[in-house]
């Protein structure tokens, strides 16, 4: 039996006017909806989700294909949108009320998600600020049930996978995605353990769209996901959770405590992660510190960005 798995994502982005720099609603500009997403020529689809642009990639079985699927989907999405606009990868923002007049701008995800730690349905988020909107980038892990990752099809296996993704993806993202807009998003969305069970595996719903900023961050997420499945498959999940502390993991993510997260990374994660994961984590960290992660340039989305 093999250890193959599939990985895909459905990130959200905001739409911005290039000249004014103002965020605008994507609703008038994208035909695709939740129930009828618009298929893209080279795979994947696009839709508006509230005022955001949401794309979805086809499942991939390798890092290279995962990166390529995202690039193709982003490239095709840009072709659909008005030429005076651009998509931006920011975790949250406030919109002008004029951009929120459409009825669909008041629709917030109909399907519930669930808490893997408490094993219960999450309460629907409700912001006191009705101009606030946020963007997630959910990771979908899957299996056909014919390999050693078949635990992704079991109830307990899904829960354990999500918990370890909190320990790995969630904690690492607390360091890499530590700005105010990310913390504001976490107050409503992306709580620890947030997921949806799928027939093919699980949808991890904790992360913002920050990790879509570069092929390097996408590559890191692929290898972190591969490591998570290895930890679960080899029966090491309980030991890692006990070592890091369930409550500490959850509190660190909720509070956006980058210092506490970094200590856990150094103490608990770097010694057990694969060389590939460690390499890409360090690469991403270096790019962030050097302010060298321009979303448009990294993916070559707009001619002016690569000129």
C-alpha positions as CSV (number, residue, x, y, z in Angstrom):
1,X,0.0,0.0,0.0
2,X,1.2,3.5,-0.8
3,X,1.2,6.8,1.1
4,X,-0.3,8.9,-1.6
5,X,-2.7,11.7,-0.7
6,X,-4.5,14.5,-2.5
7,X,-4.4,18.1,-1.7
8,X,-6.4,21.1,-2.9
9,X,-7.6,24.5,-1.7
10,X,-10.3,27.1,-2.0
11,X,-8.8,30.4,-1.1
12,X,-10.6,33.7,-1.0
13,X,-9.2,37.1,-2.1
14,X,-10.4,40.7,-2.1
15,X,-10.9,42.7,-5.2
16,X,-9.2,46.1,-5.4
17,X,-9.4,49.0,-7.9
18,X,-5.8,49.5,-9.2
19,X,-6.0,53.3,-9.5
20,X,-7.9,54.2,-6.3
21,X,-6.7,51.4,-4.1
22,X,-10.3,50.9,-2.9
23,X,-11.7,47.4,-2.1
24,X,-14.8,46.7,-4.2
25,X,-17.3,43.9,-4.2
26,X,-16.7,41.0,-6.5
27,X,-20.4,40.2,-6.8
28,X,-21.0,42.2,-10.0
29,X,-17.9,40.9,-11.7
30,X,-18.1,37.1,-11.2
31,X,-20.9,34.9,-12.5
32,X,-20.0,31.8,-10.4
33,X,-21.8,31.2,-7.1
34,X,-21.6,28.7,-4.3
35,X,-24.2,26.5,-6.0
36,X,-23.0,27.1,-9.5
37,X,-19.3,27.9,-9.6
38,X,-17.8,29.0,-12.9
39,X,-15.5,26.4,-14.4
40,X,-12.1,27.6,-15.5
41,X,-10.4,26.5,-18.8
42,X,-7.4,24.8,-17.2
43,X,-9.1,23.3,-14.2
44,X,-10.6,24.6,-11.0
45,X,-13.4,27.1,-10.7
46,X,-14.2,30.6,-9.5
47,X,-17.2,32.2,-7.6
48,X,-18.0,35.1,-5.5
49,X,-18.4,34.4,-1.8
50,X,-20.0,37.4,-0.2
51,X,-17.9,40.2,-1.6
52,X,-14.7,38.1,-2.0
53,X,-13.3,36.3,-5.0
54,X,-13.1,32.5,-4.2
55,X,-11.2,30.1,-6.4
56,X,-10.9,26.3,-6.0
57,X,-8.2,24.1,-7.4
58,X,-8.3,20.6,-8.7
59,X,-6.8,18.0,-6.3
60,X,-3.1,17.4,-6.7
61,X,-0.9,14.4,-5.8
62,X,2.5,16.2,-5.7
63,X,3.9,19.5,-4.6
64,X,4.7,20.5,-8.2
65,X,1.1,19.9,-9.3
66,X,-0.3,21.7,-6.3
67,X,1.7,24.8,-7.1
68,X,0.9,24.5,-10.8
69,X,-2.8,24.1,-10.1
70,X,-2.9,27.3,-8.0
71,X,-0.9,29.3,-10.6
72,X,-3.2,28.2,-13.4
73,X,-6.3,29.0,-11.4
74,X,-5.0,32.4,-10.3
75,X,-4.0,33.2,-13.9
76,X,-7.4,32.3,-15.3
77,X,-9.2,34.1,-12.5
78,X,-7.3,37.3,-13.3
79,X,-8.4,37.1,-17.0
80,X,-12.1,37.1,-16.0
81,X,-11.9,40.2,-13.8
82,X,-12.0,43.8,-15.0
83,X,-8.6,45.1,-16.2
84,X,-8.8,48.0,-13.8
85,X,-8.9,45.7,-10.8
86,X,-6.6,43.3,-9.0
87,X,-6.9,40.5,-6.5
88,X,-5.2,41.0,-3.1
89,X,-4.2,38.5,-0.5
90,X,-5.1,40.1,2.9
91,X,-6.8,38.3,5.8
92,X,-9.4,40.9,6.6
93,X,-10.6,44.4,5.8
94,X,-13.4,46.9,6.2
95,X,-15.5,47.8,3.1
96,X,-17.3,51.0,2.2
97,X,-21.0,50.4,2.9
98,X,-21.8,51.1,-0.7
99,X,-20.0,47.9,-1.7
100,X,-22.2,45.9,0.7
101,X,-25.6,46.9,-0.6
102,X,-26.2,43.7,-2.6
103,X,-28.2,41.1,-0.7
104,X,-25.5,38.5,-1.3
105,X,-23.1,40.8,0.6
106,X,-25.0,39.8,3.7
107,X,-24.7,36.1,3.1
108,X,-22.1,34.4,5.3
109,X,-21.4,30.7,4.6
110,X,-24.6,28.6,4.9
111,X,-22.9,25.3,5.8
112,X,-21.6,24.9,9.4
113,X,-18.1,23.8,10.3
114,X,-17.0,21.9,13.3
115,X,-14.6,21.9,16.2
116,X,-12.3,18.9,16.2
117,X,-11.3,19.4,19.8
118,X,-14.7,19.8,21.3
119,X,-16.5,17.6,18.7
120,X,-19.3,20.0,18.1
121,X,-20.7,22.3,15.6
122,X,-19.2,25.8,15.7
123,X,-21.4,28.8,16.3
124,X,-22.0,30.9,13.3
125,X,-19.6,34.0,13.6
126,X,-21.3,37.3,14.1
127,X,-19.4,40.6,13.9
128,X,-20.6,43.8,15.6
129,X,-19.0,45.7,12.7
130,X,-21.1,45.0,9.6
131,X,-18.5,46.4,7.3
132,X,-15.9,43.8,8.3
133,X,-15.1,40.9,5.9
134,X,-12.4,38.3,6.0
135,X,-10.7,35.8,3.7
136,X,-9.7,32.2,4.4
137,X,-7.7,29.6,2.5
138,X,-8.8,26.2,3.4
139,X,-6.7,23.0,2.8
140,X,-8.5,19.9,1.5
141,X,-6.7,16.6,2.2
142,X,-8.0,13.4,0.7
143,X,-7.4,9.7,0.0
144,X,-9.1,7.1,-2.1
145,X,-9.1,4.7,0.9
146,X,-6.7,2.3,-0.8
147,X,-3.5,3.5,0.8
148,X,-2.1,4.0,4.3
149,X,-3.9,7.3,4.7
150,X,-7.3,5.6,4.7
151,X,-7.7,7.0,8.3
152,X,-8.8,10.2,6.5
153,X,-12.1,8.5,5.8
154,X,-12.7,7.6,9.4
155,X,-14.4,9.9,11.9
156,X,-11.6,9.7,14.5
157,X,-9.0,9.9,11.8
158,X,-10.4,13.1,10.5
159,X,-10.5,14.6,14.0
160,X,-6.9,13.6,14.7
161,X,-5.7,15.0,11.4
162,X,-7.3,18.3,12.1
163,X,-5.8,18.5,15.6
164,X,-2.3,17.8,14.3
165,X,-2.8,20.4,11.6
166,X,-3.5,22.8,14.4
167,X,-0.3,21.8,16.1
168,X,1.7,22.1,12.8
169,X,-0.1,24.4,10.3
170,X,-1.9,26.5,12.9
171,X,1.1,27.1,15.1
172,X,3.5,27.8,12.2
173,X,0.9,30.2,10.7
174,X,0.6,32.1,14.0
175,X,4.3,33.1,13.5
176,X,4.1,33.7,9.7
177,X,0.6,35.4,9.7
178,X,0.9,37.6,12.8
179,X,-0.4,41.0,11.6
180,X,-3.4,42.8,13.0
181,X,-5.6,41.9,10.1
182,X,-4.9,38.2,10.7
183,X,-5.6,38.5,14.4
184,X,-8.8,40.4,13.6
185,X,-9.9,37.5,11.4
186,X,-9.2,34.9,14.0
187,X,-11.6,36.6,16.4
188,X,-14.4,35.4,14.1
189,X,-13.1,32.8,11.7
190,X,-10.3,30.2,11.8
191,X,-10.7,29.1,15.4
192,X,-8.6,26.1,16.4
193,X,-10.1,22.8,15.2
194,X,-12.3,24.4,12.5
195,X,-13.0,21.9,9.8
196,X,-15.6,20.2,7.6
197,X,-15.5,16.4,7.2
198,X,-15.6,15.4,3.5
199,X,-16.3,12.1,1.8
200,X,-12.7,12.1,0.5
201,X,-11.1,13.3,3.7
202,X,-11.2,16.6,5.5
203,X,-11.3,20.4,4.9
204,X,-9.0,22.3,7.3
205,X,-10.6,25.8,7.8
206,X,-8.2,27.6,10.2
207,X,-5.8,29.5,7.9
208,X,-6.2,32.8,6.2
209,X,-5.1,33.4,2.6
210,X,-1.6,34.5,3.6
211,X,-0.1,31.2,2.5
212,X,-1.2,31.8,-1.1
213,X,1.2,34.8,-1.4
214,X,4.0,32.7,-3.0
215,X,4.8,29.3,-4.5
216,X,7.2,29.0,-1.6
217,X,4.5,29.2,1.1
218,X,2.3,26.8,-1.0
219,X,5.3,24.4,-1.1
220,X,5.7,24.7,2.6
221,X,2.0,23.8,3.2
222,X,2.3,20.8,1.0
223,X,5.2,19.4,3.0
224,X,3.6,20.3,6.3
225,X,0.5,18.4,5.2
226,X,2.6,15.4,4.2
227,X,4.2,15.5,7.6
228,X,0.9,15.7,9.5
229,X,-0.3,12.5,7.7
230,X,2.9,10.8,8.6
231,X,2.5,11.8,12.3
232,X,-1.0,10.4,12.4
233,X,-0.2,7.3,10.3
234,X,2.7,6.4,12.6
235,X,0.6,6.8,15.8
236,X,2.5,9.8,17.1
237,X,-0.4,12.2,17.2
238,X,-1.2,11.8,20.9
239,X,2.4,12.2,22.0
240,X,2.7,15.5,20.0
241,X,-0.5,16.9,21.4
242,X,0.5,16.0,25.0
243,X,4.0,17.5,24.5
244,X,2.6,20.8,23.1
245,X,-0.5,21.0,25.3
246,X,-4.0,21.1,23.9
247,X,-4.9,24.3,25.6
248,X,-1.7,26.0,24.8
249,X,-2.0,25.2,21.1
250,X,-5.6,26.5,21.0
251,X,-4.8,29.6,23.1
252,X,-1.7,30.4,21.0
253,X,-3.7,30.3,17.8
254,X,-6.7,32.3,19.1
255,X,-4.5,35.0,20.6
256,X,-2.1,35.2,17.7
257,X,0.8,34.7,20.2
258,X,3.7,34.6,17.8
259,X,6.3,34.3,20.6
260,X,4.7,31.3,22.2
261,X,4.2,29.8,18.8
262,X,7.9,30.2,17.9
263,X,8.9,28.5,21.1
264,X,6.7,25.5,20.3
265,X,8.1,25.4,16.8
266,X,11.7,25.3,18.1
267,X,11.0,22.8,20.9
268,X,8.3,20.5,19.4
269,X,8.2,20.8,15.6
270,X,11.6,21.4,14.1
271,X,13.0,18.2,15.6
272,X,10.3,16.1,14.0
273,X,9.4,17.8,10.7
274,X,10.9,16.6,7.4
275,X,13.9,18.4,5.9
276,X,11.6,19.8,3.2
277,X,9.2,21.3,5.7
278,X,12.0,22.9,7.7
279,X,13.7,24.2,4.5
280,X,10.5,25.9,3.3
281,X,9.6,27.2,6.7
282,X,13.0,28.9,6.9
283,X,12.6,30.2,3.3
284,X,9.2,31.7,4.1
285,X,10.5,33.2,7.3
286,X,13.4,34.8,5.5
287,X,11.1,36.3,2.8
288,X,8.8,37.8,5.4
289,X,11.6,39.3,7.4
290,X,13.1,40.8,4.1
291,X,9.6,42.0,3.1
292,X,10.2,40.0,-0.1
293,X,6.8,38.5,-0.8
294,X,4.8,40.4,-3.4
295,X,1.7,38.4,-4.2
296,X,1.4,39.6,-7.8
297,X,5.1,39.3,-8.6
298,X,5.5,35.9,-7.0
299,X,2.8,34.4,-9.3
300,X,3.4,36.8,-12.2
301,X,-0.2,37.8,-12.2
302,X,-0.1,41.2,-13.8
303,X,2.3,42.5,-16.5
304,X,3.1,45.7,-14.5
305,X,4.1,43.5,-11.5
306,X,6.8,41.7,-13.4
307,X,8.0,44.5,-15.7
